[in-house]
Amino acid sequence: MATAQLQEGDGGNFLQRAASWPVGVKNYFEELQAEMRRVTWPSWKQVRATTLVVIIAVFAFAAYFAVVDEIFASLINKLMNAFTR
């Protein structure tokens, strides 16, 4: 694409964009740094509490789905056995 632009004589636009790239990157990181200063970070106690809630929820859902899977597997096996007799 850039070679097609250069062949058509539109190289100035590409060179201007290439020259302004470092300025754009610098502006991006300045804005990123300013935004990170505005973030309200949770305390260590909040992080531990929410992590514990997530871990407990994962195990609770895993147990629930294991029970539901066993029930459905048992029902399907009973149906298969009933139809194959």
LOTISE-882570 format. One line per 5 residues: number of its first residue (from 1); their letters; for each residue x, y, z of N, C-alpha, C. Coordinates in pm, 1 decimal, decimal comma, always signed. Layout:
// LOTISE-882570
NUM	A	X:Y:Z:X:Y:Z:X:Y:Z ~ ...
***
This chain:
// LOTISE-882570
1	MATAQ	+83,4:-118,0:+0,0:+0,0:+0,0:+0,0:+87,5:+123,9:+0,0 ~ +190,0:+126,3:+85,7:+277,4:+243,0:+91,4:+354,7:+258,5:-38,6 ~ +394,9:+147,6:-98,2:+467,2:+157,0:-224,9:+375,2:+207,9:-334,1 ~ +247,0:+171,2:-329,0:+153,0:+220,8:-429,0:+135,3:+370,5:-414,5 ~ +132,8:+420,6:-291,0:+120,3:+564,0:-268,7:+244,8:+636,4:-315,4
6	LQEGD	+360,5:+579,8:-289,5:+483,9:+643,6:-330,8:+495,9:+644,4:-483,1 ~ +451,4:+541,3:-548,8:+458,8:+535,0:-693,9:+365,4:+636,5:-757,5 ~ +256,7:+666,6:-690,6:+161,2:+761,8:-744,5:+204,1:+905,6:-715,8 ~ +311,7:+925,4:-646,0:+357,8:+1059,6:-617,1:+296,4:+1118,7:-491,8 ~ +234,5:+1037,1:-409,0:+169,9:+1084,7:-286,6:+256,2:+1049,0:-166,5
11	GGNFL	+386,7:+1057,5:-181,0:+477,4:+1017,6:-74,7:+480,3:+1114,1:+41,4 ~ +444,1:+1238,9:+19,2:+446,8:+1337,5:+126,9:+352,8:+1300,7:+239,5 ~ +234,8:+1252,9:+206,6:+136,8:+1215,5:+308,0:+189,1:+1102,0:+394,1 ~ +248,9:+1001,1:+331,2:+304,3:+888,3:+404,7:+419,6:+933,7:+493,2 ~ +506,3:+1017,4:+440,9:+621,0:+1065,0:+518,3:+577,2:+1152,8:+634,8
16	QRAAS	+473,2:+1231,8:+614,4:+421,9:+1314,5:+724,5:+364,1:+1228,0:+835,3 ~ +290,5:+1125,1:+795,2:+234,1:+1034,4:+896,8:+344,7:+959,7:+969,2 ~ +447,3:+918,2:+897,2:+558,8:+846,3:+959,9:+635,2:+937,7:+1054,4 ~ +649,9:+1063,7:+1019,1:+722,5:+1157,9:+1104,5:+641,7:+1194,4:+1229,0 ~ +508,8:+1193,6:+1218,4:+426,6:+1231,6:+1334,2:+400,0:+1114,0:+1426,8
21	WPVGV	+441,7:+994,7:+1389,9:+417,0:+876,2:+1471,3:+477,1:+886,0:+1611,3 ~ +603,2:+928,1:+1628,8:+657,2:+937,2:+1765,6:+578,7:+1034,8:+1853,9 ~ +530,4:+1142,0:+1794,7:+451,7:+1239,5:+1872,4:+320,9:+1175,1:+1917,6 ~ +258,2:+1098,6:+1830,2:+133,8:+1030,9:+1866,2:+154,5:+928,9:+1976,6 ~ +263,7:+855,6:+1970,1:+294,2:+756,4:+2073,7:+318,7:+826,1:+2206,8
26	KNYFE	+390,7:+936,3:+2204,0:+418,2:+1012,3:+2326,4:+288,1:+1063,3:+2387,3 ~ +199,4:+1118,3:+2304,3:+70,2:+1166,5:+2353,9:-12,4:+1052,5:+2413,4 ~ -8,9:+936,7:+2349,1:-83,3:+821,0:+2400,2:-36,1:+784,4:+2540,5 ~ +94,9:+776,7:+2561,5:+146,0:+737,4:+2692,5:+122,3:+845,2:+2797,0 ~ +122,9:+971,9:+2757,5:+90,7:+1078,6:+2852,9:-54,8:+1068,6:+2897,1
31	ELQAE	-144,2:+1045,6:+2802,4:-286,0:+1030,1:+2836,3:-310,0:+904,7:+2919,2 ~ -238,5:+798,0:+2887,9:-249,0:+674,1:+2964,6:-206,4:+696,5:+3109,1 ~ -95,9:+766,5:+3127,8:-46,4:+794,4:+3262,2:-146,2:+881,1:+3339,4 ~ -203,3:+981,5:+3274,2:-302,0:+1067,8:+3340,4:-425,9:+987,3:+3379,4 ~ -469,9:+898,5:+3292,2:-587,5:+817,0:+3322,6:-559,9:+720,3:+3437,7
36	MRRVT	-440,6:+664,1:+3442,5:-406,6:+571,3:+3550,0:-402,5:+641,9:+3685,7 ~ -372,5:+770,7:+3685,6:-375,4:+845,5:+3812,3:-518,1:+862,4:+3864,3 ~ -616,3:+862,0:+3773,7:-756,1:+880,9:+3812,3:-822,9:+751,7:+3859,4 ~ -757,3:+639,4:+3842,0:-816,0:+510,7:+3878,7:-821,2:+498,2:+4030,0 ~ -933,6:+449,2:+4078,9:-945,9:+420,0:+4221,5:-912,7:+273,1:+4240,6
41	WPSWK	-797,3:+248,1:+4298,7:-750,4:+111,1:+4314,5:-808,1:+51,2:+4441,7 ~ -849,2:-77,7:+4437,8:-902,1:-141,9:+4558,9:-789,5:-168,9:+4658,6 ~ -829,8:-177,7:+4784,2:-731,2:-209,9:+4887,6:-697,5:-358,3:+4880,0 ~ -589,6:-396,5:+4947,0:-548,1:-537,3:+4946,9:-656,4:-624,3:+5011,3 ~ -723,1:-571,6:+5112,6:-829,3:-645,4:+5179,4:-945,8:-671,5:+5082,3
46	QVRAT	-982,4:-572,3:+5002,1:-1089,3:-589,3:+4904,2:-1050,6:-690,8:+4796,6 ~ -925,9:-686,8:+4754,0:-878,7:-781,4:+4651,8:-887,4:-924,2:+4704,2 ~ -842,3:-945,2:+4827,4:-848,9:-1080,3:+4885,2:-992,3:-1127,2:+4898,6 ~ -1081,2:-1038,1:+4944,7:-1221,2:-1076,2:+4965,1:-1288,1:-1111,9:+4832,6 ~ -1269,3:-1031,7:+4731,6:-1333,7:-1061,4:+4603,5:-1271,9:-1184,9:+4537,9
51	TLVVI	-1143,2:-1205,2:+4556,3:-1079,7:-1325,8:+4503,3:-1137,4:-1449,7:+4570,1 ~ -1156,7:-1443,3:+4700,0:-1216,0:-1555,2:+4773,3:-1357,7:-1583,3:+4724,4 ~ -1435,5:-1477,6:+4700,6:-1572,1:-1495,8:+4650,0:-1569,4:-1563,7:+4513,6 ~ -1477,9:-1522,9:+4426,9:-1468,8:-1583,4:+4293,2:-1430,7:-1730,1:+4303,2 ~ -1334,4:-1762,2:+4386,6:-1290,6:-1902,1:+4400,9:-1404,2:-1988,6:+4454,9
56	IAVFA	-1475,4:-1938,8:+4555,5:-1588,5:-2013,7:+4611,3:-1697,4:-2031,6:+4506,5 ~ -1726,0:-1926,6:+4428,0:-1828,9:-1935,7:+4323,6:-1789,5:-2037,2:+4216,9 ~ -1663,1:-2041,1:+4179,7:-1617,1:-2137,8:+4079,5:-1638,9:-2279,8:+4129,6 ~ -1602,5:-2306,6:+4253,5:-1622,4:-2441,1:+4307,2:-1770,4:-2473,9:+4323,9 ~ -1851,9:-2375,2:+4361,1:-1995,5:-2399,7:+4375,6:-2057,7:-2433,7:+4239,6
61	FAAYF	-2022,6:-2358,6:+4135,8:-2075,0:-2388,1:+4002,6:-2024,1:-2522,6:+3952,6 ~ -1898,9:-2553,3:+3980,6:-1843,9:-2682,4:+3938,9:-1920,7:-2797,1:+4004,6 ~ -1950,2:-2783,2:+4133,0:-2025,2:-2887,2:+4203,4:-2167,1:-2897,9:+4147,8 ~ -2229,7:-2786,1:+4123,0:-2365,1:-2784,9:+4066,7:-2368,2:-2855,8:+3931,7 ~ -2275,5:-2818,5:+3843,7:-2274,4:-2878,5:+3710,6:-2236,0:-3026,3:+3714,9
66	AVVDE	-2155,3:-3066,3:+3811,8:-2121,8:-3207,7:+3826,9:-2246,4:-3286,9:+3865,6 ~ -2325,8:-3233,0:+3955,5:-2449,2:-3300,6:+3997,6:-2547,7:-3307,0:+3881,5 ~ -2566,7:-3195,1:+3812,0:-2659,2:-3192,4:+3698,5:-2611,8:-3288,9:+3589,9 ~ -2482,5:-3294,1:+3565,1:-2427,4:-3385,6:+3465,4:-2453,7:-3530,4:+3504,1 ~ -2435,5:-3563,6:+3631,0:-2462,8:-3700,2:+3676,6:-2609,7:-3736,1:+3658,4
71	IFASL	-2697,1:-3642,3:+3691,4:-2841,3:-3668,3:+3678,1:-2877,4:-3693,7:+3532,4 ~ -2830,8:-3606,1:+3443,4:-2862,6:-3624,2:+3301,8:-2798,4:-3750,0:+3244,8 ~ -2677,0:-3780,7:+3284,9:-2611,5:-3902,2:+3237,3:-2689,1:-4025,2:+3282,2 ~ -2736,9:-4023,1:+3405,6:-2815,8:-4135,4:+3457,1:-2947,1:-4149,1:+3380,1 ~ -3014,9:-4037,6:+3354,8:-3140,6:-4041,7:+3279,7:-3119,0:-4091,2:+3136,9
76	INKLM	-3015,4:-4044,6:+3072,5:-2987,8:-4087,2:+2935,6:-2953,9:-4235,5:+2931,4 ~ -2874,7:-4281,0:+3028,8:-2842,7:-4424,7:+3034,1:-2968,1:-4508,8:+3055,5 ~ -3058,5:-4464,7:+3143,3:-3183,1:-4538,6:+3166,1:-3266,9:-4542,4:+3039,6 ~ -3275,3:-4428,6:+2966,3:-3350,3:-4426,2:+2841,9:-3288,3:-4517,8:+2736,6 ~ -3158,6:-4515,6:+2726,2:-3089,9:-4601,0:+2628,6:-3111,5:-4748,8:+2661,6
81	NAFTR	-3103,2:-4783,4:+2789,5:-3125,2:-4922,1:+2831,5:-3270,1:-4964,2:+2807,2 ~ -3364,2:-4871,5:+2826,5:-3505,6:-4905,3:+2805,8:-3534,2:-4929,0:+2658,6 ~ -3471,4:-4854,3:+2569,8:-3498,4:-4869,0:+2427,5:-3418,6:-4982,6:+2363,4 ~ -3312,5:-5028,0:+2426,7:-3231,7:-5134,8:+2366,9:-3275,6:-5272,8:+2412,6 ~ -3369,9:-5283,4:+2499,5:-3416,9:-5414,9:+2546,9:-3510,6:-5476,8:+2450,3
***
